[in-house]
Amino acid sequence: MSIIAHIRGAAGVLLAVTCLGFTGCESVRNDFGAGVREKFSGPSYKVRVFTGESRAVFDAAVATAGQLGFRITRSGAAQGVIEGVSGLASDAALRGTRQRTIKVRLETTADGSIEVGVLFTEVVEDDFNKGAGQGTETSLRDHPLYESFWAGMSSQLVR
């Protein structure tokens, strides 16, 4: 066989292995697809609809964020925006830090309900030798914080 035939055979095997590697299991495909979508359209908020006065729902969201350990850095009931940060957490060797953020959007729907969208992200600065402020922000897509937030909102609105 010629060298060209060997190269074609090797290229075919490499292509097959690459295709199998990218197919993976369902969760890998979903995470990869969601990551690519986020690069182009931005992260997606998890949304629930609540009934009640807009100020009461806003206050419930602020209180729930506080109960989850977030310090509110920006909020406005008229704008329907709440943003906050958690405390800093470092690794055992004190080489890097992690911090979570919360972003909440509130909008009144046509029927008078309040649509609440929440997004949790994590900012990681994993090596201070790279330079201060060189963190990476990643949205937390399927995280228990979302269910904790919704449960807190529901309990705040029942009061």
Summary of the structure (lengths in Angstrom):
residues: 159
radius of gyration: 22.2
end to end distance: 80.1
largest distance: 80.1
contacts: 394
relative contact order: 0.14
helix: 43%
strand: 29%
